Amino acid sequence: MKIAILGDLIQTEILKVDPAIRALLQDTDLNIANLEAPFIRNGMRPANGKSGLYQKTGNCDILKELNIRMVSLANNHIFDFGPMGLEYTRELLEKNGIRYFGAGTNETEALAAAGIAQGGETLSCRGFMCKYLSAFDAGKTEPGTAGIQGERITALLQNDKADYKILYMHWNQEFEDYPEPIYKNAAERILPYCRIIAGSHPHCIQGIFSREERHVFYSLGNFSVPNIEYYGCRISTYRPKSYVSFFPILSLSREGSEYALVPYTLSPDGAELYRASGEKAETILQKIRELSTPLALNADAYRKFYRQQRERKMRKPLTEDHRKNLRNLHRYRRKYQSFVNIERFVAYILDKLQLRKGVRRMFKAPIDRMQRTK
């Protein structure tokens, strides 16, 4: 069975995919992606009453064109328009014959696998999400996404009789080059029970870990999340490293699993994809190799490495202690909001004095240097 796994995806009519990439995706048996936002219809409003991401088309044409036959709904934006947005999304996917997993009207539905049979072989996919990313955590009678709980995931996989089992995880911190230690450990514990683990949410690529022809792609980065107006918000321009990415094309057989990496670049607005070639392709592949090397470290050594390398110093890494995680998360949000308020106040003062453009010119060089290092 030949499949490709793609990163975060929001459909939009302005999306342009390099014919070379399109041809590769149409040559597989099927492809899987993370549907980063719901479909909506007229009259729907964001669950928080203010803003929300959504699919910028009212159909599944792009999914079909790219041979995406399965999607993960386990992400922190699928409930941006509440349970109604999820329900409409599921209805539209079902009408178009696209299977989904990772979210539902209750815990049972969220945990259920999406299965497909191809050439006498069976494939099952499940999606899970870091529960600290969204308020919608599925309960026995409450809609939501499936939270990452290692023992529960292992039990589900052990009872799954599919030939090939794939997990799609929405995890780790945005714009970090390396997975959090808690999820690196979880992935290595779960990997013996499935064939592939793929990840999204950081909006940049992370490394690959392999063991006995089983593979973890910790973050596939953006496939298509354009920097355009959504409901009540506009996605800010991502960091430069978010505009280079890759997807694996996997050849699955009962004897083992092989993969080929397809590196690509995104246009500055995030709406055009181009297959990388030559020196650019080698640069991306070399970056993946560099990011993958530390993943071979043992748990203690990697934890120390991660603390030294992480970029978002204000946000403490997750631990096994749920209460501690909540405390740290609340503190981080307060600190972050304080910085945002200070930035807004400074911008307000500069505007009043008509100095903002001059200050921007004065600090352009150090700002550019800072951005290049992130």
C-alpha positions in Angstrom: 0.0 0.0 0.0 1.4 3.4 -1.0 0.3 6.5 0.9 1.4 10.0 1.6 0.9 11.8 4.9 0.5 15.6 4.7 0.7 18.3 7.4 -1.8 21.0 8.4 -4.2 21.9 5.7 -6.8 24.6 5.2 -8.5 24.6 1.8 -8.8 27.8 -0.1 -9.5 28.6 -3.7 -6.2 30.5 -4.0 -4.2 27.3 -3.2 -1.8 26.4 -6.0 0.0 23.1 -5.9 3.1 22.4 -8.1 2.1 19.9 -10.8 5.1 17.8 -9.8 3.7 17.5 -6.2 0.1 17.0 -7.6 1.4 14.1 -9.8 3.1 12.4 -6.8 0.0 12.7 -4.7 -2.3 11.3 -7.4 0.0 8.3 -7.9 -0.6 6.9 -4.4 -3.4 4.6 -3.2 -4.6 7.3 -0.8 -3.3 10.3 1.2 -3.9 11.5 4.7 -3.9 15.1 6.0 -4.7 17.1 9.1 -7.9 19.1 8.4 -6.8 22.1 10.5 -10.3 23.8 10.6 -13.9 23.0 10.0 -16.2 23.6 7.1 -18.9 26.1 7.9 -22.1 27.4 6.3 -23.9 30.7 6.4 -25.0 31.8 9.9 -22.4 29.9 11.9 -20.5 31.9 14.4 -17.2 31.2 16.2 -17.6 29.3 19.5 -15.8 32.0 21.4 -18.0 34.7 19.8 -14.9 36.5 18.3 -12.8 34.6 15.8 -12.1 31.3 14.2 -10.3 29.5 11.4 -12.4 27.6 8.8 -12.0 25.9 5.4 -12.2 28.7 2.8 -14.1 26.6 0.4 -17.6 25.1 0.7 -16.6 21.8 -0.9 -14.0 19.0 -0.9 -12.7 19.5 -4.4 -9.1 20.1 -3.3 -9.1 17.1 -1.1 -10.3 15.0 -4.0 -7.8 16.5 -6.4 -4.9 15.6 -4.1 -6.2 12.1 -3.4 -6.8 12.9 0.3 -9.2 10.2 1.3 -8.7 10.3 5.1 -8.4 13.3 7.4 -7.6 13.9 11.0 -10.0 16.1 13.0 -7.9 15.9 16.2 -6.7 19.5 16.3 -7.2 22.7 18.3 -9.2 24.5 15.5 -11.8 21.9 14.5 -14.1 23.3 17.2 -13.6 26.9 16.4 -17.2 27.0 15.4 -18.3 24.6 18.1 -20.1 21.3 17.8 -22.2 22.6 14.9 -19.0 23.2 12.9 -17.8 19.7 13.6 -21.1 18.1 12.7 -21.4 20.0 9.4 -17.7 19.1 8.6 -18.5 15.4 9.2 -21.6 15.6 7.0 -19.7 17.2 4.1 -16.8 14.7 4.4 -19.3 11.7 4.4 -21.1 13.0 1.4 -17.8 13.1 -0.5 -16.6 9.7 0.6 -13.7 11.1 2.7 -13.1 9.2 6.0 -12.3 11.1 9.2 -11.0 10.4 12.7 -10.0 12.0 16.0 -13.1 13.9 16.9 -16.8 13.2 17.5 -20.0 13.9 19.5 -18.6 11.7 22.3 -15.5 9.9 23.5 -16.4 6.7 21.7 -16.7 8.4 18.3 -13.5 10.4 18.9 -11.5 7.3 19.7 -12.8 5.3 16.8 -10.5 4.4 13.9 -11.2 5.2 10.3 -10.5 2.2 8.2 -10.0 1.4 4.5 -9.3 -1.7 2.5 -7.0 -1.7 -0.5 -5.9 -4.7 -2.5 -6.7 -7.2 0.2 -4.9 -5.1 2.9 -6.5 -3.0 5.6 -5.4 0.3 7.1 -6.7 2.0 10.2 -6.1 5.6 11.4 -6.7 7.3 14.7 -6.1 10.9 15.7 -5.2 12.3 19.1 -4.5 15.7 20.5 -2.7 17.3 23.4 -5.5 18.2 25.7 -3.9 21.5 26.8 -4.4 22.9 23.3 -8.2 23.0 23.3 -11.2 23.2 25.7 -13.0 20.5 23.7 -11.8 17.2 25.2 -14.3 14.5 24.4 -16.2 12.9 27.3 -18.7 10.1 27.5 -21.5 12.3 26.4 -19.6 15.5 25.4 -18.3 16.3 21.9 -14.6 16.8 21.5 -11.3 15.5 20.3 -9.5 12.4 21.5 -6.8 13.3 24.1 -3.4 11.7 24.2 -3.3 9.1 26.9 -0.6 6.5 26.3 -2.1 3.5 28.0 -5.5 4.0 26.3 -3.9 4.4 22.9 -1.9 1.2 23.4 -5.0 -0.7 24.4 -6.9 0.5 21.3 -4.0 -0.5 19.0 -3.7 -4.0 20.6 -7.4 -4.6 19.8 -7.1 -3.3 16.3 -6.8 -6.1 13.7 -5.8 -3.9 10.7 -2.7 -4.8 8.7 -1.3 -1.3 9.1 -2.1 1.1 11.9 -1.4 4.8 11.8 -1.6 7.5 14.4 -1.9 11.2 13.6 -1.0 13.3 16.6 -1.6 17.0 17.2 1.1 17.8 19.8 4.2 19.7 20.8 4.8 23.4 20.9 4.5 25.8 18.0 7.7 26.8 16.2 9.9 24.5 18.3 12.4 22.4 16.3 12.2 19.4 18.7 9.4 17.4 20.3 8.7 17.8 24.0 10.3 15.1 26.1 6.9 13.8 27.3 5.7 13.2 23.7 9.0 11.7 22.6 8.7 9.2 25.4 5.1 8.5 24.6 5.8 8.0 20.9 8.6 5.5 21.6 6.3 3.5 24.0 3.4 3.4 21.5 5.5 2.7 18.3 5.7 -1.1 18.8 1.9 -1.3 18.4 1.5 0.7 15.2 3.4 1.2 11.9 3.5 5.0 11.6 3.0 8.0 13.9 2.7 11.4 12.2 2.5 14.8 13.9 1.3 18.3 13.4 0.7 21.6 15.2 4.2 23.1 15.5 3.9 24.7 12.0 7.5 23.8 11.2 9.2 20.5 10.6 10.7 18.3 13.3 12.8 15.2 13.1 12.1 11.6 12.3 12.7 8.6 14.6 12.7 5.0 13.3 12.9 1.6 14.9 12.5 -1.8 13.2 10.9 -0.2 10.1 8.4 1.7 12.2 8.6 5.5 12.0 7.7 8.7 13.9 7.4 11.9 11.9 7.1 14.3 14.8 5.9 17.3 12.8 5.2 17.6 9.0 4.8 21.4 9.2 2.4 23.3 7.1 0.9 21.8 4.0 -1.4 24.8 3.3 -2.4 27.3 6.0 -2.6 30.6 4.0 -1.9 34.0 5.7 -5.3 35.4 4.8 -8.4 36.8 6.6 -10.6 34.3 8.4 -13.5 35.0 10.7 -12.5 37.8 12.9 -8.8 37.2 12.6 -5.9 37.2 10.1 -3.1 34.6 10.4 0.1 36.5 11.0 3.1 35.7 8.7 4.8 32.6 10.0 8.5 32.4 10.8 10.8 31.7 7.9 11.2 28.1 8.8 7.5 27.5 8.4 7.8 28.0 4.6 9.9 24.9 4.1 8.4 21.5 4.7 8.2 17.9 3.5 5.8 14.9 3.4 6.7 11.2 3.4 5.4 8.8 0.7 5.2 5.4 2.5 5.3 2.0 0.9 3.7 -0.3 3.4 3.9 -4.1 3.2 3.6 -6.9 5.7 7.4 -7.3 5.5 8.2 -3.7 6.5 7.8 0.0 5.8 9.9 2.2 3.5 9.5 5.9 2.9 10.7 8.6 0.5 10.7 12.3 1.6 9.4 15.0 -0.7 10.7 18.4 0.3 8.8 21.5 -0.8 8.6 25.2 -0.2 5.7 27.6 0.4 5.2 31.0 -1.1 5.3 34.0 1.3 1.5 34.0 1.6 1.4 30.3 2.3 -0.9 29.7 -0.7 1.5 28.1 -3.2 3.5 24.9 -3.0 6.6 24.1 -5.0 8.6 20.9 -5.0 12.1 21.7 -3.9 15.0 20.5 -6.1 18.7 20.6 -6.3 20.5 22.6 -3.6 17.2 23.7 -1.9 16.0 20.1 -1.6 19.3 19.0 -0.1 19.2 21.9 2.4 15.8 20.8 3.6 16.8 17.1 3.8 20.0 18.0 5.7 17.9 20.0 8.1 15.7 17.0 8.7 18.7 14.8 9.4 20.1 17.4 11.9 16.7 17.6 13.7 16.5 13.8 13.8 20.0 13.1 15.4 19.1 14.1 19.0 16.0 11.9 18.9 18.3 8.9 19.5 19.2 10.2 22.9 17.9 8.4 26.0 15.1 10.0 28.0 17.3 11.9 30.6 19.8 13.1 28.1 17.1 14.3 25.7 15.2 16.1 28.5 18.4 18.1 29.2 19.0 18.7 25.5 15.4 20.0 25.0 15.6 22.5 27.9 18.7 23.9 26.4 17.4 24.1 22.8 13.8 25.2 23.1 13.0 28.6 21.8 9.9 29.5 23.8 11.6 29.8 27.2 8.6 31.3 29.0 6.5 28.2 28.4 7.7 25.3 30.5 7.7 21.8 29.0 4.8 19.5 29.9 5.3 16.9 32.6 3.3 13.8 33.8 1.7 16.0 36.5 -1.6 17.3 35.1 -2.1 20.0 37.8 1.5 21.3 37.4 0.9 21.5 33.6 -2.2 23.6 34.2 -0.5 25.9 36.6 2.5 26.4 34.2 0.1 27.0 31.3 -1.9 29.7 33.2 1.4 31.4 34.2 2.6 31.4 30.6 -0.6 32.9 29.3 -0.5 35.7 31.9 3.1 36.5 31.0 2.4 36.3 27.3 -0.6 38.6 27.6 1.5 41.1 29.6 4.1 41.3 26.8 1.3 41.7 24.3 -0.2 44.6 26.3 3.2 46.3 26.6 3.8 46.0 22.9 0.4 47.5 22.2 1.0 50.4 24.6 4.4 51.1 23.1 2.9 51.0 19.6 0.1 53.4 20.7 2.6 55.9 22.1 4.8 55.8 19.0 1.7 56.3 16.8 0.7 59.4 18.9 4.2 60.8 18.4 4.3 59.7 14.8 7.6 57.9 15.4 6.6 54.3 14.6 8.0 54.3 11.0 11.3 55.8 12.2 11.7 53.3 15.0 11.0 50.5 12.6 13.7 51.7 10.2 16.1 52.1 13.1 15.7 48.6 14.4 15.1 46.8 11.1 18.5 45.1 11.0 18.4 43.5 14.5 14.8 42.5 13.9 15.7 40.8 10.7 18.6 39.0 12.4 16.3 37.8 15.2 13.8 36.4 12.7 16.4 34.5 10.8 17.5 32.8 13.9 14.1 31.5 14.8 
